[in-house]
Amino acid sequence: MTNHCTPRFFRALSNLEHNYPEVFATYSKLQLDDVVSPLDPDFRIIKDFRDVIRENDWKKYHSDHSLQAEIASCLHRYMGVYEIAEYLDIDARLVGRVIRDTPELKKISAKNRRDFSRVTIFDRQTGKYVTVPSMYTAAHRIGISTASIKFYANDRHCKYWINNRYKIKRKVWFDEDNGM
């Protein structure tokens, strides 16, 4: 950033501050983009500076592993691609591409899909917990349709008894909440 802070930049900033003091006031809600003409030469210098900084931020994320680390952190919190893109304020296609191109992120993503599809069933008669690999298997084991079990599986706090005997919860939530 210091390479781009030239005397010309500071002169342009000083000129803008002198010409538009209401923008630079402490509690001002105005922005330079709202007040200054896009053709103003001083403002063009500021915009060029912003573009260089934005480009360098993008290069920073792609030159080292910081973007991958950020995405891994979000994946560990069970965020989806669109949630990660919104959280990091980048394009969802870029997030998907980084996940596909990085073997570690690919493994984390696949594990999340597997873990989220697994279901823990509590049987009140036997008092035992059983973990099954999919909702289809859980529905078959309990004896209801797969469409019905999705209603119960989407309730994280498991308020309902199924057939007055079973409670189900996604395995991920079961592990995070330490039980039913």
C-alpha positions in Angstrom: 0.0 0.0 0.0 2.8 2.4 0.8 4.1 2.1 -2.8 0.9 3.7 -4.0 0.8 6.6 -1.5 2.6 9.1 -3.7 2.7 12.9 -3.2 0.2 13.1 -6.1 -2.2 11.0 -4.2 -1.9 13.1 -1.0 -2.3 16.3 -3.0 -5.5 14.9 -4.6 -6.8 13.9 -1.2 -6.0 17.3 0.3 -7.8 19.0 -2.6 -10.9 16.9 -2.2 -10.9 17.6 1.6 -10.6 21.3 0.9 -13.3 21.3 -1.8 -15.8 18.9 0.0 -15.4 19.4 3.8 -18.9 18.0 4.5 -17.8 14.6 3.3 -14.7 14.6 5.5 -16.6 15.7 8.6 -16.5 13.4 11.6 -20.2 12.3 11.6 -20.9 12.7 7.9 -23.1 10.1 6.2 -21.9 11.4 2.8 -19.4 9.5 0.7 -17.1 10.9 -2.0 -18.9 8.8 -4.6 -22.2 10.6 -3.8 -20.8 14.2 -3.9 -17.9 14.4 -6.3 -18.2 14.3 -10.1 -16.6 11.1 -11.6 -14.7 13.3 -14.0 -13.0 15.3 -11.3 -9.2 14.6 -11.8 -8.5 14.4 -8.1 -11.3 11.9 -7.6 -10.0 9.8 -10.5 -6.6 9.5 -8.6 -8.5 8.4 -5.5 -10.5 5.9 -7.5 -7.3 4.5 -9.2 -5.8 4.1 -5.7 -8.9 2.2 -4.6 -8.7 -0.1 -7.6 -5.0 -0.9 -7.0 -5.7 -1.7 -3.3 -8.7 -3.9 -4.2 -6.6 -5.7 -6.8 -3.7 -6.2 -4.3 -6.2 -7.6 -1.8 -7.4 -10.1 -4.4 -3.7 -11.0 -5.1 -3.0 -11.4 -1.4 -5.9 -13.9 -1.1 -4.6 -15.9 -4.1 -0.9 -15.6 -3.7 -0.8 -17.4 -0.3 -3.2 -19.7 1.5 -5.2 -17.2 3.4 -8.3 -17.6 1.3 -8.1 -21.3 1.6 -7.7 -20.9 5.4 -10.8 -18.6 5.5 -12.9 -21.0 3.5 -11.7 -24.0 5.7 -12.7 -22.0 8.7 -16.2 -21.4 7.3 -16.5 -25.0 6.2 -15.8 -26.2 9.7 -18.7 -24.0 10.8 -20.9 -26.0 8.3 -21.5 -23.0 6.1 -22.5 -23.6 2.4 -20.8 -22.1 -0.6 -23.2 -19.2 -0.9 -23.0 -18.4 2.8 -19.1 -18.4 2.6 -19.2 -16.2 -0.5 -21.5 -13.7 1.4 -19.4 -13.9 4.5 -16.1 -13.3 2.7 -17.7 -10.8 0.2 -16.4 -12.7 -2.9 -18.0 -14.5 -5.8 -19.6 -17.9 -5.1 -18.1 -19.4 -8.2 -14.6 -18.4 -6.9 -15.4 -20.2 -3.6 -16.6 -23.3 -5.5 -13.5 -23.3 -7.7 -11.1 -23.0 -4.7 -12.9 -25.8 -2.9 -12.7 -28.0 -6.0 -9.0 -27.2 -6.7 -7.8 -27.7 -3.1 -7.7 -31.4 -1.9 -8.0 -30.5 1.8 -11.0 -28.3 1.3 -12.6 -30.9 -1.0 -12.2 -33.5 1.9 -13.7 -31.1 4.4 -16.6 -30.4 2.1 -17.3 -34.1 1.4 -17.1 -34.8 5.2 -19.6 -32.1 5.9 -22.0 -33.5 3.3 -21.7 -37.0 4.8 -22.0 -35.8 8.4 -25.0 -33.6 7.7 -26.8 -36.5 6.0 -26.2 -38.9 8.9 -29.1 -39.2 11.4 -29.1 -40.3 15.0 -32.2 -42.2 16.2 -33.2 -42.5 19.8 -35.5 -45.4 20.6 -37.5 -44.8 23.8 -38.4 -48.4 24.4 -34.8 -49.7 24.3 -33.2 -46.5 25.5 -30.5 -46.7 22.8 -29.1 -44.4 20.1 -28.4 -45.6 16.6 -26.7 -43.6 13.9 -27.7 -44.4 10.3 -26.0 -43.0 7.1 -29.0 -41.4 5.4 -32.5 -40.1 5.9 -33.8 -42.9 3.7 -32.3 -45.5 6.0 -33.7 -43.7 9.0 -37.2 -43.5 7.5 -37.0 -47.2 6.7 -35.9 -48.1 10.2 -38.7 -46.1 11.8 -41.3 -47.0 9.3 -42.4 -43.7 7.9 -41.9 -42.0 4.5 -38.7 -40.1 3.6 -40.6 -36.9 3.0 -42.0 -37.1 6.6 -38.6 -37.8 8.1 -37.2 -34.6 6.6 -39.7 -32.6 8.6 -38.4 -34.2 11.8 -34.7 -34.0 10.8 -34.9 -30.2 10.1 -36.0 -29.6 13.7 -32.7 -29.2 15.5 -34.1 -29.3 19.0 -36.1 -32.5 18.5 -39.5 -31.6 20.2 -41.6 -34.4 18.5 -41.9 -38.1 19.2 -42.3 -40.2 16.1 -44.9 -43.0 16.6 -44.7 -42.1 20.3 -41.4 -44.0 20.4 -38.5 -42.4 18.3 -36.7 -39.1 18.2 -34.3 -38.2 15.5 -31.6 -35.6 15.1 -28.9 -35.0 12.5 -25.6 -36.4 13.7 -23.9 -33.1 13.4 -26.4 -31.4 15.7 -26.4 -34.4 18.0 -22.6 -34.1 18.4 -22.7 -30.3 18.9 -25.7 -30.3 21.3 -24.4 -33.4 23.3 -27.5 -35.5 22.8 -31.2 -35.1 22.1 
